[in-house]
């Protein structure tokens, strides 16, 4: 027998969306600042841009994901 589906708690859904927005924002800022001032980042500039894009992707996934 399977359990009946229950709705997720509002706090969990809210925390997931806030975390997604936070990750998205940090990724945007990290990517923009590294792309704008590449000499300050030095040799690890491309690494910071890749990390920023990954954070943006995780943020978008958390924002659009439906919690069940």
mmCIF file of the N, C-alpha and C atoms, coordinates in Angstrom:
data_MODEL
# 
_entry.id   MODEL 
# 
loop_
_atom_site.group_PDB 
_atom_site.id 
_atom_site.type_symbol 
_atom_site.label_atom_id 
_atom_site.label_alt_id 
_atom_site.label_comp_id 
_atom_site.label_asym_id 
_atom_site.label_entity_id 
_atom_site.label_seq_id 
_atom_site.pdbx_PDB_ins_code 
_atom_site.Cartn_x 
_atom_site.Cartn_y 
_atom_site.Cartn_z 
_atom_site.occupancy 
_atom_site.B_iso_or_equiv 
_atom_site.pdbx_formal_charge 
_atom_site.auth_seq_id 
_atom_site.auth_comp_id 
_atom_site.auth_asym_id 
_atom_site.auth_atom_id 
_atom_site.pdbx_PDB_model_num 
ATOM 1   N N  . UNK A 1 1  ? 0.840  -1.180 0.000   1.00 0.00 ? 1  UNK A N  1 
ATOM 2   C CA . UNK A 1 1  ? 0.000  0.000  0.000   1.00 0.00 ? 1  UNK A CA 1 
ATOM 3   C C  . UNK A 1 1  ? 0.880  1.235  0.000   1.00 0.00 ? 1  UNK A C  1 
ATOM 4   N N  . UNK A 1 2  ? 0.465  2.189  -0.747  1.00 0.00 ? 2  UNK A N  1 
ATOM 5   C CA . UNK A 1 2  ? 1.216  3.435  -0.786  1.00 0.00 ? 2  UNK A CA 1 
ATOM 6   C C  . UNK A 1 2  ? 0.540  4.476  0.102   1.00 0.00 ? 2  UNK A C  1 
ATOM 7   N N  . UNK A 1 3  ? 1.357  5.363  0.590   1.00 0.00 ? 3  UNK A N  1 
ATOM 8   C CA . UNK A 1 3  ? 0.831  6.430  1.434   1.00 0.00 ? 3  UNK A CA 1 
ATOM 9   C C  . UNK A 1 3  ? 0.121  7.464  0.569   1.00 0.00 ? 3  UNK A C  1 
ATOM 10  N N  . UNK A 1 4  ? -0.911 8.078  1.089   1.00 0.00 ? 4  UNK A N  1 
ATOM 11  C CA . UNK A 1 4  ? -1.542 9.154  0.324   1.00 0.00 ? 4  UNK A CA 1 
ATOM 12  C C  . UNK A 1 4  ? -0.608 10.368 0.269   1.00 0.00 ? 4  UNK A C  1 
ATOM 13  N N  . UNK A 1 5  ? -0.649 11.075 -0.847  1.00 0.00 ? 5  UNK A N  1 
ATOM 14  C CA . UNK A 1 5  ? 0.213  12.251 -0.989  1.00 0.00 ? 5  UNK A CA 1 
ATOM 15  C C  . UNK A 1 5  ? -0.259 13.372 -0.083  1.00 0.00 ? 5  UNK A C  1 
ATOM 16  N N  . UNK A 1 6  ? 0.690  14.032 0.521   1.00 0.00 ? 6  UNK A N  1 
ATOM 17  C CA . UNK A 1 6  ? 0.372  15.182 1.352   1.00 0.00 ? 6  UNK A CA 1 
ATOM 18  C C  . UNK A 1 6  ? 1.042  16.406 0.768   1.00 0.00 ? 6  UNK A C  1 
ATOM 19  N N  . UNK A 1 7  ? 0.485  17.528 1.030   1.00 0.00 ? 7  UNK A N  1 
ATOM 20  C CA . UNK A 1 7  ? 1.049  18.780 0.547   1.00 0.00 ? 7  UNK A CA 1 
ATOM 21  C C  . UNK A 1 7  ? 2.295  19.110 1.365   1.00 0.00 ? 7  UNK A C  1 
ATOM 22  N N  . UNK A 1 8  ? 3.329  19.653 0.722   1.00 0.00 ? 8  UNK A N  1 
ATOM 23  C CA . UNK A 1 8  ? 4.526  20.028 1.479   1.00 0.00 ? 8  UNK A CA 1 
ATOM 24  C C  . UNK A 1 8  ? 4.235  21.224 2.374   1.00 0.00 ? 8  UNK A C  1 
ATOM 25  N N  . UNK A 1 9  ? 4.992  21.316 3.427   1.00 0.00 ? 9  UNK A N  1 
ATOM 26  C CA . UNK A 1 9  ? 4.837  22.446 4.344   1.00 0.00 ? 9  UNK A CA 1 
ATOM 27  C C  . UNK A 1 9  ? 5.183  23.743 3.639   1.00 0.00 ? 9  UNK A C  1 
ATOM 28  N N  . UNK A 1 10 ? 4.465  24.803 3.966   1.00 0.00 ? 10 UNK A N  1 
ATOM 29  C CA . UNK A 1 10 ? 4.690  26.095 3.333   1.00 0.00 ? 10 UNK A CA 1 
ATOM 30  C C  . UNK A 1 10 ? 6.094  26.603 3.612   1.00 0.00 ? 10 UNK A C  1 
ATOM 31  N N  . UNK A 1 11 ? 6.603  26.371 4.810   1.00 0.00 ? 11 UNK A N  1 
ATOM 32  C CA . UNK A 1 11 ? 7.943  26.845 5.161   1.00 0.00 ? 11 UNK A CA 1 
ATOM 33  C C  . UNK A 1 11 ? 9.030  26.213 4.325   1.00 0.00 ? 11 UNK A C  1 
ATOM 34  N N  . UNK A 1 12 ? 8.871  24.945 3.982   1.00 0.00 ? 12 UNK A N  1 
ATOM 35  C CA . UNK A 1 12 ? 9.861  24.253 3.160   1.00 0.00 ? 12 UNK A CA 1 
ATOM 36  C C  . UNK A 1 12 ? 9.859  24.823 1.747   1.00 0.00 ? 12 UNK A C  1 
ATOM 37  N N  . UNK A 1 13 ? 8.687  25.026 1.190   1.00 0.00 ? 13 UNK A N  1 
ATOM 38  C CA . UNK A 1 13 ? 8.576  25.587 -0.160  1.00 0.00 ? 13 UNK A CA 1 
ATOM 39  C C  . UNK A 1 13 ? 9.132  27.010 -0.180  1.00 0.00 ? 13 UNK A C  1 
ATOM 40  N N  . UNK A 1 14 ? 8.796  27.791 0.824   1.00 0.00 ? 14 UNK A N  1 
ATOM 41  C CA . UNK A 1 14 ? 9.269  29.173 0.909   1.00 0.00 ? 14 UNK A CA 1 
ATOM 42  C C  . UNK A 1 14 ? 10.793 29.213 1.028   1.00 0.00 ? 14 UNK A C  1 
ATOM 43  N N  . UNK A 1 15 ? 11.359 28.351 1.873   1.00 0.00 ? 15 UNK A N  1 
ATOM 44  C CA . UNK A 1 15 ? 12.812 28.318 2.046   1.00 0.00 ? 15 UNK A CA 1 
ATOM 45  C C  . UNK A 1 15 ? 13.506 27.888 0.758   1.00 0.00 ? 15 UNK A C  1 
ATOM 46  N N  . UNK A 1 16 ? 12.904 26.957 0.031   1.00 0.00 ? 16 UNK A N  1 
ATOM 47  C CA . UNK A 1 16 ? 13.485 26.506 -1.235  1.00 0.00 ? 16 UNK A CA 1 
ATOM 48  C C  . UNK A 1 16 ? 13.519 27.648 -2.258  1.00 0.00 ? 16 UNK A C  1 
ATOM 49  N N  . UNK A 1 17 ? 12.440 28.400 -2.344  1.00 0.00 ? 17 UNK A N  1 
ATOM 50  C CA . UNK A 1 17 ? 12.383 29.515 -3.301  1.00 0.00 ? 17 UNK A CA 1 
ATOM 51  C C  . UNK A 1 17 ? 13.352 30.638 -2.899  1.00 0.00 ? 17 UNK A C  1 
ATOM 52  N N  . UNK A 1 18 ? 13.436 30.934 -1.620  1.00 0.00 ? 18 UNK A N  1 
ATOM 53  C CA . UNK A 1 18 ? 14.360 31.972 -1.149  1.00 0.00 ? 18 UNK A CA 1 
ATOM 54  C C  . UNK A 1 18 ? 15.800 31.552 -1.411  1.00 0.00 ? 18 UNK A C  1 
ATOM 55  N N  . UNK A 1 19 ? 16.132 30.281 -1.150  1.00 0.00 ? 19 UNK A N  1 
ATOM 56  C CA . UNK A 1 19 ? 17.476 29.783 -1.424  1.00 0.00 ? 19 UNK A CA 1 
ATOM 57  C C  . UNK A 1 19 ? 17.780 29.865 -2.920  1.00 0.00 ? 19 UNK A C  1 
ATOM 58  N N  . UNK A 1 20 ? 16.798 29.557 -3.757  1.00 0.00 ? 20 UNK A N  1 
ATOM 59  C CA . UNK A 1 20 ? 16.985 29.664 -5.201  1.00 0.00 ? 20 UNK A CA 1 
ATOM 60  C C  . UNK A 1 20 ? 17.254 31.091 -5.638  1.00 0.00 ? 20 UNK A C  1 
ATOM 61  N N  . UNK A 1 21 ? 16.508 32.032 -5.095  1.00 0.00 ? 21 UNK A N  1 
ATOM 62  C CA . UNK A 1 21 ? 16.714 33.449 -5.426  1.00 0.00 ? 21 UNK A CA 1 
ATOM 63  C C  . UNK A 1 21 ? 18.086 33.909 -4.945  1.00 0.00 ? 21 UNK A C  1 
ATOM 64  N N  . UNK A 1 22 ? 18.478 33.460 -3.762  1.00 0.00 ? 22 UNK A N  1 
ATOM 65  C CA . UNK A 1 22 ? 19.782 33.832 -3.214  1.00 0.00 ? 22 UNK A CA 1 
ATOM 66  C C  . UNK A 1 22 ? 20.921 33.279 -4.070  1.00 0.00 ? 22 UNK A C  1 
ATOM 67  N N  . UNK A 1 23 ? 20.853 32.007 -4.442  1.00 0.00 ? 23 UNK A N  1 
ATOM 68  C CA . UNK A 1 23 ? 21.884 31.413 -5.291  1.00 0.00 ? 23 UNK A CA 1 
ATOM 69  C C  . UNK A 1 23 ? 21.933 32.092 -6.660  1.00 0.00 ? 23 UNK A C  1 
ATOM 70  N N  . UNK A 1 24 ? 20.777 32.375 -7.220  1.00 0.00 ? 24 UNK A N  1 
ATOM 71  C CA . UNK A 1 24 ? 20.704 33.053 -8.510  1.00 0.00 ? 24 UNK A CA 1 
ATOM 72  C C  . UNK A 1 24 ? 21.366 34.429 -8.424  1.00 0.00 ? 24 UNK A C  1 
ATOM 73  N N  . UNK A 1 25 ? 21.055 35.174 -7.378  1.00 0.00 ? 25 UNK A N  1 
ATOM 74  C CA . UNK A 1 25 ? 21.622 36.519 -7.213  1.00 0.00 ? 25 UNK A CA 1 
ATOM 75  C C  . UNK A 1 25 ? 23.137 36.478 -7.030  1.00 0.00 ? 25 UNK A C  1 
ATOM 76  N N  . UNK A 1 26 ? 23.616 35.571 -6.196  1.00 0.00 ? 26 UNK A N  1 
ATOM 77  C CA . UNK A 1 26 ? 25.056 35.454 -5.974  1.00 0.00 ? 26 UNK A CA 1 
ATOM 78  C C  . UNK A 1 26 ? 25.762 35.055 -7.265  1.00 0.00 ? 26 UNK A C  1 
ATOM 79  N N  . UNK A 1 27 ? 25.163 34.145 -8.027  1.00 0.00 ? 27 UNK A N  1 
ATOM 80  C CA . UNK A 1 27 ? 25.745 33.730 -9.302  1.00 0.00 ? 27 UNK A CA 1 
ATOM 81  C C  . UNK A 1 27 ? 25.816 34.871 -10.306 1.00 0.00 ? 27 UNK A C  1 
ATOM 82  N N  . UNK A 1 28 ? 24.761 35.662 -10.381 1.00 0.00 ? 28 UNK A N  1 
ATOM 83  C CA . UNK A 1 28 ? 24.744 36.819 -11.290 1.00 0.00 ? 28 UNK A CA 1 
ATOM 84  C C  . UNK A 1 28 ? 25.834 37.813 -10.893 1.00 0.00 ? 28 UNK A C  1 
ATOM 85  N N  . UNK A 1 29 ? 25.924 38.137 -9.620  1.00 0.00 ? 29 UNK A N  1 
ATOM 86  C CA . UNK A 1 29 ? 26.915 39.112 -9.155  1.00 0.00 ? 29 UNK A CA 1 
ATOM 87  C C  . UNK A 1 29 ? 28.330 38.585 -9.380  1.00 0.00 ? 29 UNK A C  1 
ATOM 88  N N  . UNK A 1 30 ? 28.573 37.317 -9.050  1.00 0.00 ? 30 UNK A N  1 
ATOM 89  C CA . UNK A 1 30 ? 29.903 36.736 -9.229  1.00 0.00 ? 30 UNK A CA 1 
ATOM 90  C C  . UNK A 1 30 ? 30.309 36.732 -10.699 1.00 0.00 ? 30 UNK A C  1 
ATOM 91  N N  . UNK A 1 31 ? 29.410 36.328 -11.573 1.00 0.00 ? 31 UNK A N  1 
ATOM 92  C CA . UNK A 1 31 ? 29.712 36.289 -13.001 1.00 0.00 ? 31 UNK A CA 1 
ATOM 93  C C  . UNK A 1 31 ? 29.939 37.687 -13.558 1.00 0.00 ? 31 UNK A C  1 
ATOM 94  N N  . UNK A 1 32 ? 29.078 38.620 -13.188 1.00 0.00 ? 32 UNK A N  1 
ATOM 95  C CA . UNK A 1 32 ? 29.192 39.985 -13.704 1.00 0.00 ? 32 UNK A CA 1 
ATOM 96  C C  . UNK A 1 32 ? 30.492 40.646 -13.248 1.00 0.00 ? 32 UNK A C  1 
ATOM 97  N N  . UNK A 1 33 ? 30.777 40.564 -11.966 1.00 0.00 ? 33 UNK A N  1 
ATOM 98  C CA . UNK A 1 33 ? 31.974 41.221 -11.443 1.00 0.00 ? 33 UNK A CA 1 
ATOM 99  C C  . UNK A 1 33 ? 33.254 40.602 -12.002 1.00 0.00 ? 33 UNK A C  1 
ATOM 100 N N  . UNK A 1 34 ? 33.269 39.299 -12.160 1.00 0.00 ? 34 UNK A N  1 
ATOM 101 C CA . UNK A 1 34 ? 34.455 38.644 -12.708 1.00 0.00 ? 34 UNK A CA 1 
ATOM 102 C C  . UNK A 1 34 ? 34.627 38.976 -14.183 1.00 0.00 ? 34 UNK A C  1 
ATOM 103 N N  . UNK A 1 35 ? 33.522 39.045 -14.921 1.00 0.00 ? 35 UNK A N  1 
ATOM 104 C CA . UNK A 1 35 ? 33.594 39.372 -16.342 1.00 0.00 ? 35 UNK A CA 1 
ATOM 105 C C  . UNK A 1 35 ? 33.969 40.838 -16.557 1.00 0.00 ? 35 UNK A C  1 
ATOM 106 N N  . UNK A 1 36 ? 33.494 41.718 -15.673 1.00 0.00 ? 36 UNK A N  1 
ATOM 107 C CA . UNK A 1 36 ? 33.759 43.153 -15.810 1.00 0.00 ? 36 UNK A CA 1 
ATOM 108 C C  . UNK A 1 36 ? 35.197 43.503 -15.449 1.00 0.00 ? 36 UNK A C  1 
ATOM 109 N N  . UNK A 1 37 ? 35.737 42.881 -14.406 1.00 0.00 ? 37 UNK A N  1 
ATOM 110 C CA . UNK A 1 37 ? 37.089 43.174 -13.939 1.00 0.00 ? 37 UNK A CA 1 
ATOM 111 C C  . UNK A 1 37 ? 37.958 41.921 -13.971 1.00 0.00 ? 37 UNK A C  1 
ATOM 112 N N  . UNK A 1 38 ? 38.325 41.436 -15.156 1.00 0.00 ? 38 UNK A N  1 
ATOM 113 C CA . UNK A 1 38 ? 39.068 40.171 -15.225 1.00 0.00 ? 38 UNK A CA 1 
ATOM 114 C C  . UNK A 1 38 ? 40.492 40.263 -14.697 1.00 0.00 ? 38 UNK A C  1 
ATOM 115 N N  . UNK A 1 39 ? 41.091 41.458 -14.709 1.00 0.00 ? 39 UNK A N  1 
ATOM 116 C CA . UNK A 1 39 ? 42.479 41.568 -14.241 1.00 0.00 ? 39 UNK A CA 1 
ATOM 117 C C  . UNK A 1 39 ? 42.574 41.384 -12.732 1.00 0.00 ? 39 UNK A C  1 
ATOM 118 N N  . UNK A 1 40 ? 41.543 41.766 -12.016 1.00 0.00 ? 40 UNK A N  1 
ATOM 119 C CA . UNK A 1 40 ? 41.565 41.614 -10.560 1.00 0.00 ? 40 UNK A CA 1 
ATOM 120 C C  . UNK A 1 40 ? 41.519 40.127 -10.179 1.00 0.00 ? 40 UNK A C  1 
ATOM 121 N N  . UNK A 1 41 ? 40.729 39.343 -10.907 1.00 0.00 ? 41 UNK A N  1 
ATOM 122 C CA . UNK A 1 41 ? 40.602 37.912 -10.608 1.00 0.00 ? 41 UNK A CA 1 
ATOM 123 C C  . UNK A 1 41 ? 41.855 37.140 -11.019 1.00 0.00 ? 41 UNK A C  1 
ATOM 124 N N  . UNK A 1 42 ? 42.566 37.634 -12.012 1.00 0.00 ? 42 UNK A N  1 
ATOM 125 C CA . UNK A 1 42 ? 43.797 36.977 -12.433 1.00 0.00 ? 42 UNK A CA 1 
ATOM 126 C C  . UNK A 1 42 ? 43.537 35.681 -13.180 1.00 0.00 ? 42 UNK A C  1 
ATOM 127 N N  . UNK A 1 43 ? 44.361 34.685 -12.884 1.00 0.00 ? 43 UNK A N  1 
ATOM 128 C CA . UNK A 1 43 ? 44.290 33.413 -13.597 1.00 0.00 ? 43 UNK A CA 1 
ATOM 129 C C  . UNK A 1 43 ? 43.043 32.589 -13.245 1.00 0.00 ? 43 UNK A C  1 
ATOM 130 N N  . UNK A 1 44 ? 42.436 32.839 -12.103 1.00 0.00 ? 44 UNK A N  1 
ATOM 131 C CA . UNK A 1 44 ? 41.261 32.062 -11.703 1.00 0.00 ? 44 UNK A CA 1 
ATOM 132 C C  . UNK A 1 44 ? 39.953 32.709 -12.147 1.00 0.00 ? 44 UNK A C  1 
ATOM 133 N N  . UNK A 1 45 ? 40.032 33.742 -12.966 1.00 0.00 ? 45 UNK A N  1 
ATOM 134 C CA . UNK A 1 45 ? 38.835 34.412 -13.459 1.00 0.00 ? 45 UNK A CA 1 
ATOM 135 C C  . UNK A 1 45 ? 37.854 33.486 -14.157 1.00 0.00 ? 45 UNK A C  1 
ATOM 136 N N  . UNK A 1 46 ? 38.328 32.672 -15.116 1.00 0.00 ? 46 UNK A N  1 
ATOM 137 C CA . UNK A 1 46 ? 37.391 31.740 -15.767 1.00 0.00 ? 46 UNK A CA 1 
ATOM 138 C C  . UNK A 1 46 ? 36.741 30.751 -14.795 1.00 0.00 ? 46 UNK A C  1 
ATOM 139 N N  . UNK A 1 47 ? 37.479 30.349 -13.762 1.00 0.00 ? 47 UNK A N  1 
ATOM 140 C CA . UNK A 1 47 ? 36.910 29.454 -12.757 1.00 0.00 ? 47 UNK A CA 1 
ATOM 141 C C  . UNK A 1 47 ? 35.753 30.136 -12.019 1.00 0.00 ? 47 UNK A C  1 
ATOM 142 N N  . UNK A 1 48 ? 35.932 31.407 -11.666 1.00 0.00 ? 48 UNK A N  1 
ATOM 143 C CA . UNK A 1 48 ? 34.864 32.142 -10.990 1.00 0.00 ? 48 UNK A CA 1 
ATOM 144 C C  . UNK A 1 48 ? 33.651 32.306 -11.889 1.00 0.00 ? 48 UNK A C  1 
ATOM 145 N N  . UNK A 1 49 ? 33.878 32.514 -13.175 1.00 0.00 ? 49 UNK A N  1 
ATOM 146 C CA . UNK A 1 49 ? 32.753 32.638 -14.102 1.00 0.00 ? 49 UNK A CA 1 
ATOM 147 C C  . UNK A 1 49 ? 32.005 31.311 -14.200 1.00 0.00 ? 49 UNK A C  1 
ATOM 148 N N  . UNK A 1 50 ? 32.721 30.202 -14.261 1.00 0.00 ? 50 UNK A N  1 
ATOM 149 C CA . UNK A 1 50 ? 32.077 28.886 -14.319 1.00 0.00 ? 50 UNK A CA 1 
ATOM 150 C C  . UNK A 1 50 ? 31.285 28.623 -13.037 1.00 0.00 ? 50 UNK A C  1 
ATOM 151 N N  . UNK A 1 51 ? 31.859 28.954 -11.890 1.00 0.00 ? 51 UNK A N  1 
ATOM 152 C CA . UNK A 1 51 ? 31.153 28.775 -10.620 1.00 0.00 ? 51 UNK A CA 1 
ATOM 153 C C  . UNK A 1 51 ? 29.903 29.647 -10.580 1.00 0.00 ? 51 UNK A C  1 
ATOM 154 N N  . UNK A 1 52 ? 30.013 30.879 -11.083 1.00 0.00 ? 52 UNK A N  1 
ATOM 155 C CA . UNK A 1 52 ? 28.854 31.765 -11.138 1.00 0.00 ? 52 UNK A CA 1 
ATOM 156 C C  . UNK A 1 52 ? 27.742 31.209 -12.005 1.00 0.00 ? 52 UNK A C  1 
ATOM 157 N N  . UNK A 1 53 ? 28.088 30.657 -13.159 1.00 0.00 ? 53 UNK A N  1 
ATOM 158 C CA . UNK A 1 53 ? 27.079 30.070 -14.047 1.00 0.00 ? 53 UNK A CA 1 
ATOM 159 C C  . UNK A 1 53 ? 26.437 28.844 -13.401 1.00 0.00 ? 53 UNK A C  1 
ATOM 160 N N  . UNK A 1 54 ? 27.216 28.047 -12.700 1.00 0.00 ? 54 UNK A N  1 
ATOM 161 C CA . UNK A 1 54 ? 26.658 26.881 -11.997 1.00 0.00 ? 54 UNK A CA 1 
ATOM 162 C C  . UNK A 1 54 ? 25.689 27.334 -10.908 1.00 0.00 ? 54 UNK A C  1 
ATOM 163 N N  . UNK A 1 55 ? 26.044 28.383 -10.164 1.00 0.00 ? 55 UNK A N  1 
ATOM 164 C CA . UNK A 1 55 ? 25.139 28.907 -9.137  1.00 0.00 ? 55 UNK A CA 1 
ATOM 165 C C  . UNK A 1 55 ? 23.859 29.444 -9.752  1.00 0.00 ? 55 UNK A C  1 
ATOM 166 N N  . UNK A 1 56 ? 23.972 30.099 -10.911 1.00 0.00 ? 56 UNK A N  1 
ATOM 167 C CA . UNK A 1 56 ? 22.777 30.589 -11.601 1.00 0.00 ? 56 UNK A CA 1 
ATOM 168 C C  . UNK A 1 56 ? 21.881 29.414 -11.986 1.00 0.00 ? 56 UNK A C  1 
ATOM 169 N N  . UNK A 1 57 ? 22.475 28.356 -12.518 1.00 0.00 ? 57 UNK A N  1 
ATOM 170 C CA . UNK A 1 57 ? 21.687 27.190 -12.927 1.00 0.00 ? 57 UNK A CA 1 
ATOM 171 C C  . UNK A 1 57 ? 20.988 26.540 -11.728 1.00 0.00 ? 57 UNK A C  1 
ATOM 172 N N  . UNK A 1 58 ? 21.713 26.357 -10.627 1.00 0.00 ? 58 UNK A N  1 
ATOM 173 C CA . UNK A 1 58 ? 21.092 25.777 -9.429  1.00 0.00 ? 58 UNK A CA 1 
ATOM 174 C C  . UNK A 1 58 ? 19.967 26.672 -8.903  1.00 0.00 ? 58 UNK A C  1 
ATOM 175 N N  . UNK A 1 59 ? 20.192 27.983 -8.935  1.00 0.00 ? 59 UNK A N  1 
ATOM 176 C CA . UNK A 1 59 ? 19.158 28.904 -8.476  1.00 0.00 ? 59 UNK A CA 1 
ATOM 177 C C  . UNK A 1 59 ? 17.900 28.817 -9.317  1.00 0.00 ? 59 UNK A C  1 
ATOM 178 N N  . UNK A 1 60 ? 18.068 28.763 -10.628 1.00 0.00 ? 60 UNK A N  1 
ATOM 179 C CA . UNK A 1 60 ? 16.894 28.649 -11.520 1.00 0.00 ? 60 UNK A CA 1 
ATOM 180 C C  . UNK A 1 60 ? 16.174 27.331 -11.282 1.00 0.00 ? 60 UNK A C  1 
ATOM 181 N N  . UNK A 1 61 ? 16.927 26.256 -11.104 1.00 0.00 ? 61 UNK A N  1 
ATOM 182 C CA . UNK A 1 61 ? 16.300 24.963 -10.846 1.00 0.00 ? 61 UNK A CA 1 
ATOM 183 C C  . UNK A 1 61 ? 15.492 25.007 -9.548  1.00 0.00 ? 61 UNK A C  1 
ATOM 184 N N  . UNK A 1 62 ? 16.046 25.613 -8.510  1.00 0.00 ? 62 UNK A N  1 
ATOM 185 C CA . UNK A 1 62 ? 15.308 25.694 -7.243  1.00 0.00 ? 62 UNK A CA 1 
ATOM 186 C C  . UNK A 1 62 ? 14.093 26.599 -7.352  1.00 0.00 ? 62 UNK A C  1 
ATOM 187 N N  . UNK A 1 63 ? 14.185 27.642 -8.165  1.00 0.00 ? 63 UNK A N  1 
ATOM 188 C CA . UNK A 1 63 ? 13.048 28.550 -8.299  1.00 0.00 ? 63 UNK A CA 1 
ATOM 189 C C  . UNK A 1 63 ? 11.903 27.888 -9.050  1.00 0.00 ? 63 UNK A C  1 
ATOM 190 N N  . UNK A 1 64 ? 12.204 27.155 -10.122 1.00 0.00 ? 64 UNK A N  1 
ATOM 191 C CA . UNK A 1 64 ? 11.127 26.585 -10.937 1.00 0.00 ? 64 UNK A CA 1 
ATOM 192 C C  . UNK A 1 64 ? 10.708 25.185 -10.504 1.00 0.00 ? 64 UNK A C  1 
ATOM 193 N N  . UNK A 1 65 ? 11.439 24.583 -9.578  1.00 0.00 ? 65 UNK A N  1 
ATOM 194 C CA . UNK A 1 65 ? 11.087 23.225 -9.139  1.00 0.00 ? 65 UNK A CA 1 
ATOM 195 C C  . UNK A 1 65 ? 9.798  23.230 -8.355  1.00 0.00 ? 65 UNK A C  1 
ATOM 196 N N  . UNK A 1 66 ? 9.024  22.178 -8.570  1.00 0.00 ? 66 UNK A N  1 
ATOM 197 C CA . UNK A 1 66 ? 7.782  22.026 -7.829  1.00 0.00 ? 66 UNK A CA 1 
ATOM 198 C C  . UNK A 1 66 ? 8.015  20.990 -6.731  1.00 0.00 ? 66 UNK A C  1 
ATOM 199 N N  . UNK A 1 67 ? 7.812  21.391 -5.510  1.00 0.00 ? 67 UNK A N  1 
ATOM 200 C CA . UNK A 1 67 ? 8.034  20.496 -4.375  1.00 0.00 ? 67 UNK A CA 1 
ATOM 201 C C  . UNK A 1 67 ? 6.794  19.624 -4.186  1.00 0.00 ? 67 UNK A C  1 
ATOM 202 N N  . UNK A 1 68 ? 7.017  18.322 -4.102  1.00 0.00 ? 68 UNK A N  1 
ATOM 203 C CA . UNK A 1 68 ? 5.897  17.405 -3.897  1.00 0.00 ? 68 UNK A CA 1 
ATOM 204 C C  . UNK A 1 68 ? 6.109  16.576 -2.667  1.00 0.00 ? 68 UNK A C  1 
# 
